[in-house]
Amino acid sequence: MTNINKLIIVPELDVPTPARVHRPSGTVYINSSIFDKYSAGEQKIILEHELGHYVLQTTSEEKADLYALQKTAGTFDKSIRTFVDTFVKTLDLSIPQNRNRIHSAIIHGAIVDYKKFGNKKSLNILQNIYGMNKRQIDTYIPEESDVPATDINSFTGDTDIMDWLQRQKRLFFANKNITEDEFDNLTEDERLLIIIEFSE
């Protein structure tokens, strides 16, 4: 992890977020009332995200997300899945901008998962849900990537997302403790997020 110039733990921050960085100084403020509820892996991703704002001197959440992914992918078990899960836990999914940010995290995570770890399930997600072709995926360079955060309704994959999800349900129910009725009552975003599994 890039060195944190200063770490200050406080009972709470003025906004309900697990951590925040002061970009000019690199001081990271930890909101202990929220931060302590996350796993060690999730905490690492949160800290790297905040450091991304400082190292890159950016206000862009997506750039800080990508920085955290690059720093944590493969450094602990299920790191990429944890990367996505951290944002699912942190962000209010009722806000469209946050859902778009999570889908952007899925895209980047799946590309890294396929290219670095050879997970063909992630390739399937990228092609069939996000409409990316093999050339786009193979030429992806994280440092230069500008994958847009796109609303779920505008996906242009060869397979309709709901059809794809229906086909995945048989495998999903064999491994997860959820009924079909419960699954059918989830939103499209929720269905997508709980079905996707990353190898690392």
C-alpha positions in Angstrom: 0.0 0.0 0.0 1.2 3.5 -0.8 2.3 5.2 2.5 -0.4 7.2 4.2 1.0 10.5 5.3 -1.2 10.6 8.4 -4.1 8.5 9.6 -6.6 10.0 12.0 -9.4 7.9 13.5 -12.5 9.7 14.5 -15.9 8.5 15.9 -17.7 9.9 12.9 -17.3 12.2 9.9 -19.7 14.9 8.7 -20.9 12.5 6.0 -21.8 8.8 6.3 -18.7 7.4 4.7 -16.1 4.9 6.1 -13.1 7.2 5.2 -12.1 10.4 3.6 -8.8 11.8 2.4 -7.5 15.4 2.5 -6.0 15.5 -0.9 -3.4 18.3 -0.4 -1.8 16.6 2.6 -2.7 12.9 2.1 -4.2 12.7 5.6 -6.8 9.9 5.7 -9.7 10.2 8.2 -11.2 7.0 9.4 -14.9 7.0 10.5 -14.5 4.3 13.1 -18.3 3.9 13.5 -18.6 2.7 9.9 -15.1 1.5 9.0 -14.9 -1.1 11.7 -17.9 -2.9 10.2 -15.9 -3.8 7.1 -13.7 -6.9 6.7 -9.9 -6.6 6.5 -10.0 -6.9 2.7 -12.8 -4.3 2.4 -10.9 -1.9 4.6 -7.8 -2.3 2.4 -9.9 -1.4 -0.6 -11.4 1.6 1.1 -7.9 2.9 2.1 -6.5 2.4 -1.4 -9.5 4.2 -2.8 -8.8 7.2 -0.6 -5.1 7.0 -1.4 -6.1 7.0 -5.1 -7.6 10.4 -4.6 -4.4 11.7 -3.1 -1.8 10.0 -5.3 -3.7 10.9 -8.5 -4.8 14.2 -7.1 -8.3 13.6 -8.5 -11.9 14.2 -7.3 -13.0 11.4 -9.7 -14.5 8.5 -7.7 -14.1 6.2 -10.7 -10.4 6.9 -11.0 -9.9 6.3 -7.3 -11.9 3.1 -7.7 -9.6 1.9 -10.5 -6.5 2.8 -8.5 -7.8 0.6 -5.6 -8.5 -2.3 -8.0 -5.0 -2.1 -9.4 -3.4 -2.0 -5.9 -5.5 -4.9 -4.4 -6.3 -7.3 -7.3 -4.8 -10.7 -6.3 -3.3 -9.5 -3.0 -5.8 -11.6 -0.9 -8.4 -14.3 -1.5 -11.4 -13.2 -3.6 -10.0 -9.7 -3.9 -11.9 -8.7 -7.0 -15.2 -9.9 -5.7 -14.5 -8.0 -2.5 -13.7 -4.9 -4.6 -17.2 -5.0 -6.1 -18.9 -6.0 -2.8 -17.2 -3.1 -1.0 -19.0 -0.6 -3.2 -22.3 -2.4 -3.0 -22.1 -2.2 0.8 -20.9 1.5 0.8 -23.1 3.1 -1.8 -26.8 3.9 -1.8 -28.1 1.8 -4.7 -31.3 3.9 -5.0 -29.2 6.6 -6.6 -28.6 5.9 -10.3 -25.1 7.4 -10.3 -24.1 5.0 -7.6 -25.5 2.0 -9.6 -23.6 3.2 -12.6 -20.4 3.4 -10.6 -20.9 -0.2 -9.4 -21.4 -1.4 -12.9 -18.2 0.4 -13.9 -16.4 -1.4 -11.0 -17.8 -4.8 -12.3 -16.5 -4.1 -15.8 -13.0 -3.2 -14.6 -13.0 -6.0 -12.1 -14.1 -8.6 -14.7 -11.5 -7.4 -17.2 -8.7 -7.7 -14.7 -10.1 -11.1 -13.5 -10.1 -12.4 -17.0 -6.8 -11.0 -18.2 -4.8 -11.5 -15.0 -6.4 -14.7 -13.7 -7.9 -16.3 -16.8 -11.5 -16.5 -15.4 -13.7 -17.3 -18.4 -16.8 -16.5 -16.3 -15.7 -12.9 -16.3 -15.2 -13.0 -20.1 -18.8 -14.3 -20.4 -20.1 -11.4 -18.3 -18.2 -8.8 -20.3 -19.4 -10.2 -23.6 -23.0 -11.2 -22.9 -24.0 -8.5 -20.4 -21.8 -5.6 -21.2 -21.6 -6.1 -25.0 -17.8 -5.9 -25.1 -16.0 -7.8 -27.9 -12.8 -9.8 -27.4 -10.6 -7.2 -29.0 -11.8 -4.5 -26.6 -11.1 -6.8 -23.7 -7.7 -8.0 -25.0 -6.5 -4.4 -25.7 -7.6 -3.1 -22.3 -4.9 -1.1 -20.4 -6.1 -0.2 -16.9 -4.0 3.0 -16.7 -5.5 4.3 -20.0 -8.9 2.8 -19.8 -12.0 5.1 -19.8 -14.8 2.5 -19.6 -18.0 4.5 -19.2 -20.3 3.9 -16.3 -23.4 3.0 -18.2 -27.0 2.6 -17.0 -28.1 -1.0 -17.0 -31.0 -0.3 -19.5 -28.5 0.7 -22.2 -26.5 -2.5 -22.3 -26.1 -3.8 -25.9 -24.8 -7.3 -25.4 -25.8 -10.0 -27.9 -27.9 -11.7 -25.1 -30.6 -9.8 -23.3 -29.7 -9.4 -19.7 -32.9 -11.0 -18.3 -32.5 -14.0 -20.6 -28.9 -14.5 -19.5 -29.9 -14.2 -15.8 -32.7 -16.8 -16.3 -30.2 -19.3 -17.7 -27.8 -18.7 -14.8 -30.5 -19.3 -12.2 -30.2 -23.1 -12.3 -26.5 -23.0 -11.3 -27.1 -20.1 -8.9 -29.8 -21.9 -6.9 -27.6 -25.0 -6.6 -25.1 -23.0 -4.7 -26.9 -20.2 -2.9 -29.4 -20.1 -0.1 -32.2 -18.2 -1.8 -35.6 -19.3 -3.2 -36.7 -18.6 -6.8 -39.5 -16.4 -5.5 -37.0 -14.3 -3.5 -34.7 -14.1 -6.5 -37.6 -13.0 -8.8 -38.4 -10.1 -6.4 -34.9 -8.7 -6.7 -34.2 -5.7 -9.0 -32.1 -6.3 -12.2 -29.1 -4.7 -10.5 -29.4 -6.9 -7.4 -29.8 -10.1 -9.6 -26.7 -9.2 -11.6 -24.5 -8.4 -8.6 -25.3 -11.6 -6.6 -24.9 -13.9 -9.6 -21.5 -12.6 -10.7 -18.6 -14.5 -9.1 -15.0 -13.7 -9.6 -12.2 -16.2 -9.3 -9.8 -14.1 -7.3 
